[in-house]
Amino acid sequence: MFKRLIFDDWVMIFPLVAFITAACVYGSFAYFGCRMKRSQSDHLANLPFNKETSTPNETARQ
Amino acid sequence: MTDRKVTIAFNDRIVRQFMLASIIWGAVGMLVGVLIASQLNFWQLNFGLPWLTFSRLRPLHTNAVIFALVGNMMFAGVYYSTQRLVKARLASDFLSSFHFWAYQLIILSAAITLPLGLTRGKEYAELIWPINIAVVIVWVVFAVNFFWTLAKRNEPSLYVAIWFYIATIVTVAMLYIVNHLSIPTSLLHSYPIFGGLQDGLVQWWYGHNAVAFFLTTPILGIMYYFVPKAAERPVYSYRLSVIHFWSLVFVYIWAGPHHLLNTALPNWLQMLGMTFSLMLWAPSWGGMLNGLLTLRGAWHKMRTDPVLKFFAAGVTFYGMATFEGPLLSIKSVNAIAHYTDWIIGHVHGGALGWNGFMAAGMFYWLAPRLWSKPLYSQAMANLHFWLGTVGILLYMGAMWTSGITQGVMLNATTEGGTILAYPNFIETLKTIRPMMLMRVVGGALYLIGWLLMSYNLWKTIRGAQTVDGSIEVFVEEPKAEDKLGVGGTLFNPPVVFSVLGTVFAFAWIFGGHWLQILGIFGTSLIVILAFVHYEAKSHKWGDWYDKLLVNSAPFTVLTFLAVVVGGLIQIIPTVVINKAASVEDRIQRVYTPLELAGRDIYVREGCYLCHSQMIRTLKPDVMRYGEYSRLGESIYDHPYQWGSRRTGPDLARVGGKYNNSWHFIHMRDPRAISEGSNMPTFPWLYEWKTDVAALPSKISVQRMIGVPFAPMTSAEIEKSVKDQSETVARDLRKEGNFIEPDREIVALIAYLQQLGKFDTVNNKSSGKP
């Protein structure tokens, strides 16, 4: 479809290179995620559970 | 410096505002959805009115659901959870209010302009250029408000939900800006700078990642905050959530080309899209399981708690949709599913099940807390859940059945594969009619459930006292050793090795003889050095990663780089190389001024929403519609019109297939030509005059973006239009169809009759229209 200078069969390497690149990056971060210390993981997992109070809207603003 | 204890009062007013906006706009979007689904069954419901016609309302439906329902819900969830996770009030009340009101104004503008036919002609990117600019401004305001809040935070660590929000903000900004690059021809009209294949690729890079980074990542952030809160237990595995995040961000951005499988898109891009789509299975299901397993030990609560019901079902639908997506990205499956209702069913599984149910769960959880009053009726909420669930299942079941049925019928051949089994397209449409009706029932049930929720929440908040949350925190001075400046972010082993490795890999792939050898050698060397360095100094790699997690700015930059690389790899080669000068075989003929005017009418009326202009490289497509579409045959189309659904047949080679009178009668009364058609009528095209005055500006912009129109004065353009329209009108008169030559139907016929006309490259025309 295009002149041969553009894309030929060798461009099939793109998916392969892309796959390897993404897999390496993903693998690195997966590794760092897995080696997270238990205490750090627990601390982060409990962040949504801060104790908060509710105050009526009129007085809530600082 | 000693730590100080302070009370932080959250800005929950903005959360309430976005939540109510989402509920109201959601009802509007779904109501329009039920109406257009009904129009597909009963064409009379188009009422012969331009602004009530299916093809103009369909973009209103999609934009309302995506940007109004999910957008407002997302902002509510992001603002509520971020304040609590970082223990800081939103940075600016003014920016928060500006964000809300400007966003509502944008939605209102969309609700007015889309039915008026003011569109850019690209799915989910229809809004005209002045609204595009407003959207960018609002998004920047959102980003400033968000990152400013992070800068003021009193909690050093960033919870994974914040990561998902950061990815959303930077990626949506990039996608939206690139896909909306246009040159205006007037205050209300523009042409995208990309055309044909380039436009198709950019569009689906945007379209697919709008699903990923607008409908998925922010809702995953919301899931990681609200599901643990509702279940009253931490997320099942925080480690898994980290892996979920990075893998989604790295993989999702590459998968866009799966929307263009078996088309004229170069095969390497199709393979790229398919490969990465299949890779998405793992992170998506990891995230789904993490969400569902967070409910461990709380399953019994689901019997009575509607919030958990909605969350559990929402996450399950996320799993279903993300299983189905990669499945549909396999080329052979896509050959059947593409252009059929199967895709519609898939999309609605995500939109109704994942987005809609997560929104409902969040609203039911938030309302009692933001108005300090128990939910008005748990029973009504449970009824909403069951109506919604049954509605989704009916909808998806109907669309699956319809899609597979029509896909199989359209591809079926007989006589040893030499003859189409169902040569008349209308036969396949008639077969799926019952399923199309079932979709209306499913959608209506879901809408009734949503209205029940609206009533329930209205009764809950009516007369109630609004309350804002507050929290006491110890403000700690940040530790100097935790800071990671620009130098620390970029000049460290992981980034340096990654950058060098990428540079050498590119030299390897793109370089000439010597550069290629240097690339191979350099890549190998970097991989070895990185391995050796890691073995010797692994703590440096680990320390850098740990610091990254408490430094939002470097984290944001690296996330942006992760997504931008995936986009550039696809788009740069396509934009640089796949242009008219490089085309072999066939090239599109440049439109005449009248044909261009007709094309703009075609775009305005949204014909591309039901008719494709892309004959795929599949035998049944070729047998039904003619030779497969070459890449060069739409290279001058700004915007491209390949389409994504065939409610009607493909039009890529319709030019010359029928005479002018056929089109004249068909547009006025489709059923007079094609018995059983569900196409709307377009009576106004026989009354409205073609906008010839706008053509000089339009042609000037077309030339600017690379379409080889010959230079023409306004008088020449006018004469060209007059001559060609009189020829068409004269031809129509011969068969007893009387029309003034200056009417829009004449321009539209001229355009349709030109479709499929091309020049061979070796015998290329001068470009004169």
Interface residues (C-beta under 8 A of the other chain):
Chain A: M1 F2 K3 L5 I6 F7 V11 M12 I13 F14 P15 V17 A18 F19 T21 A22 V25 Y26 S28 F29 A30 F32 G33 C34 R35 M36 S41 D42 H43 L44 A45 N46 L47 P48 F49 N50 K51 E52 T53 S54 T55 P56 N57 A60 R61 Q62
Chain B: T7 I8 A9 F10 D12 R13 S81 R84 L85 K87 R89 E155 S157 Y159 V160 A161 Y225 P228 K229 P234 V235 Y238 R239 L240 V242 I243 W246 S247 F250 V251 W254 A264 P266 N267 W268 L269 M271 L272 T275 F276 M279 R369 S372 Q465 T466 V467 D468 G469 S470 I471 P494 S498 T502 A505 I509 G542 Y545 A562 G566 I569 I577 N578 S582 V583 E584 D585 R630 L631 G632
